[in-house]
Amino acid sequence: MPLNKTTLAILYSLIAIVFFDAMGLLIKYLSASYTAAELSAYRNLCGLIPSALALWGSAAWHREGRFLKIRQWRLALLRGVMLTFAQLTFYMSLGLLSFATASTITYANALFLVALAVPFLGEKVGMMRWSAVLIGFVGVVLVVGPGRDTFSNAALLPLFAAFCYALVGVSARMMDEDVPTALINLYASIIAAVGAFALVPLLGGFSPLRAPSDLLAIAGMGVFGGSAVLLMITAYRMADQSDLAPFSYFGIPVAFVLGWVFYDEAPWSELFPGALLIILGGLIIIWRERRLRAG
């Protein structure tokens, strides 16, 4: 029995989440020998391929004449700069924190998205969604752990990354509706690649290859990340965002299991109950948005 489009889209998004986590595992492994700027540069260089493929596969782009120049090019470039810093700080956190902790904190981007939609998009956010943001923020504070013996300033890195990722998401909604998503993504990928390569000399330069196996890990990082982007773009073309969003939190338990299996990390005290509050806050926001669309 063939799967319907929504079910297939959910499956694609879940595979993409696993691939993103697999990319994160490789970044954590490589962080012992290479700087976050180097890894970001390699990742973004590899990311140009799926971004270009996604654009070429965009029916809307072909229908509109395969244009590359867009009216809001300054905003598109700014998105690339924000993506550069989001990736840099997240990759730095992967080398300093447990894998699950760094990954979980970045899920605060859903909370930042709601807060940033007010000044940037002029959205009216009601008590329900503000309450959800507050619940999620409490969860973030519990995971970050200020005042806890195990607290470190490194926990602020994925939080800053989450904020930058939220800015990238909000700015995408500010782009003209006739611009294909794949073209917006390609602009961001190109600028993020240029930005990452520009940062490398400022943060220590490129390191010599430590071992031939590292080349495979770097290639794997690019393959997993690029495939995840393609799968996620495909999924969001096949189904409504509101249908896919609840499954995005699948990444938190996956990150915990992968960190435990590959790095013998089991940060129960760091993640719980904070991670549950982050998930709860995000699901309340998703539920409320679905109710608003239905109404």
N, C-alpha and C positions, 0 to 999 in steps of 0.2 A: 504494500500500500504506500503510494508516494506521499511525502510530507507536504503539507500546505506551505505557503510562502512564509507565514509568520513563524511557524515551527522551525523551518529551515533557517530563517534569520536568527532565531534564538540560538540554534545550534552553532551557527557561524560565530555569533558574538561570544559564546562560551569558549569555543576553540581559540578565538582571538585573545581572550583574557588569559588562558593558559599559556599562549605563545608570548604575551607580554610579560608574564611572570617568568617564563623560561629565559627571555631576554634579560630580565633583571638578575636572575641567578648567574648568568654569564658575566654581566657587568660587575657583580659583586666578586666573582672569582678573579676577573682581570684587574680589579681595583688594587690588588696587592702589588701590581707591577706597573700600572699605567694610571695617569691622572684622569680625573673625571672629564676634563676638557678634551683629552685625546680620545677617550671612549665616545664622547658626544660627537666629535668630529667624524669618527669612523661610522657611528650609527647613522648620522645624518647623510653622509655620503651614500651609504647603502640605501637609505630611505628615499633617495631621489628616484630609484627605479620603480618601486611600487606606486609612488606618487604620479610618475609619468604614465604608468600603465593604467592607473585609475582614471586619469584624465582622458587617455585614448579610448577607454571603454565607456566614457560618459556620453550617452545618447544626446543629452541636452547640449553638450559642447559641440558635437558634430552638427546638430540641428541649427545652432546659432552661428555657424560659419567658422568654427574652430579658432576663435579669436583668443589672443594671449594677453592683450593689453586690457586693463580694467580701469574704470573711473577712479575707484578708491585705492589706487596703488599704494598711497602713503600708509593707509590703514593696514593693507595687506603686508607691507614691509614691517610695520610695527608689530604685527602678530608674530612674524618670524623672529623678531628680537626677543619678544616675551617668551616664545617657545625655547629659544636658545638658553635663557636663564632658568626656565623651568627644568629643562633636561639637565643642565649643569648641576643645579643644586640637588636634584633628585639622585643623580648618579653619585654625587659626593656622599649623600646620606647612605647609599647602599654599601659604601665602603666603610662606614663608621658605625652603623646601627645594625641590629638584627634585621634580617630580610623582611620578616613579617611586620615588624614595627614601622620601618621606613615605608613599606607599601601601604599599610593601613592608614597612616597619617595623611597620605596624599588623597585619600578619599574625602578629605575635608573640602575638596574642590567643589563638590555638589552644594555645600553650605555657602561657600563664597559666591557661587553662581547666583544664588537667590539674592544675597545681599548686594552684589554688584549690578544686578538687573534693575535696581531702583534708580541709581544715579545715571547709569549709562543707557538703559532702554526705556526708562520712564514707567516701568511696571509698578502696579500697586500690589504690595504684598500684605496680605491679611494676617490676622492674629495666628491662624493655624500654621502658616508657613514660617512665621517668625518664631513660633514655639518650637517648630521642628528644627530650625536653625540653632536655637538655644540648646535643645537636647543634644544635637550633634556636636555643638561646640564644647559642651561639658564633656562629652566622650573624647574629643580631641585633647582637651586639657588633661584628662586622666591618662591617655596614652602617652602624651608628651612628658607628663610627670614632673612639673616644676615643684621643687620642695622635696622630691623623693631622693633617696640616697643614690639611686642609679641614674638620676637626671644628668643629661649633658646638653650643651648648646647645640650639638649636632642634631638633636631632635627638632630644632627649629628649621633645619634645611628642608625636609620634606614638606613642612607646613608652608614655607615660602614657595616651594615648587607648586603646591596645591593652589596657592593664590595666583601664581603666574598662569597655571593651566586654566584656572577659572577666567582670567582675563582673556586668554586665547579663545575660550568658548564664547564669552560674551561678545567679543569683537567680531566673531564669525557671524553672529546674529545681526550685527550692524552693517554687514555688507549688503550690496544690492541683491535683491532676490533673483534677478536674471543671471547672476554669475554662478556657474556650476560649482558645487562643493569641491569637486576634484581639482578645479583650477585654483580655488582659494587654498586648498591643501598643498598644491604644488608650490605656490608662492611662499608659503610658510616654510616648506621643506628646504627650498633653495636658500632663503635667508638664514634659516637655522644652521644649514651646512656652512655657509660663508661665515656666520658669526662664531660658530664653534672653532673653525680653523683659525680665525683671527685671535681667539682667546688662548689657543694653545701656546704660542710664544710668550704670552704674558704670564702664563701659569706653569712655566718650567720647560716648555718645548716638547718635541716628540721624543719618546724613549726608544732605544733600540729593541728590536724584537727579542724577548727573553728566550723563547723556545718556539720551534715550528708548530707545536700544538696550540700556541696562543693565536696563531693565524687562523686556525680552524675555529677557535672560540670567538674571535672577532667576526669571522664570516658567519658563524652561527648566530651571533648577536644581531647582525644585519638581516639574516634570513628570517629569524623569528620575529623581529620587530617589523620588518617590511611585510611579511605575510599577515601579521596581526592587523596592520593598518588596512591592507586590502580586504581582509575578511570583515573588519568592522565597517568599512565604507559600504561593502556589498550588503551587509546586514541592514544598515540604516536606509539603504535604497529599497529594500524588500519589505520593511515593516515600519510602523510608527515608532518614534523614539520612546513613547510612553509604554509600548509593549516590551521594549528591550531593556529599559532603564532598571527595572527591579532586579534583573539578573546580573547587573554590573558588580554588585557586592559579592558575587560568587568568588571574586578575586581574593577576598580577605582570607577565607579558609584555605584556598589553594596556596596562597603565599605562606601561610602558617605551616602547612604540610610539607611544601617544598623546602622551606627553611629548615625544618626538622629533619627531613630525609637527607639533604645534601650538606647541611652545615651543623647538624646536631643542635639546632636552636629550638627552644620551646619557651618563648617569653610570655608565659601565662600571666604573670603578675603585671607585665607591662601592658598587655593587650586587653585584659578583661577587668572590669566590665566596660571599659571605654569603647572598645570596638563594637560592642553590641549597641551602645548608644549612638555611635556614628551611623550604623546600619539603620537603626530605628528612625533617626532624624531624616535620613535620606529617603527611606520608604514612605514616611509621612508626606514629604515634599512631593514625591512621585504620585502618591494617591491623590493628593489635593489637586495637582495639575491635571490629572486624568478626570477628576470630577468637574473642574472648570471647563475642560474641553467638551465634556459630555453635556454640560449645561448650556 
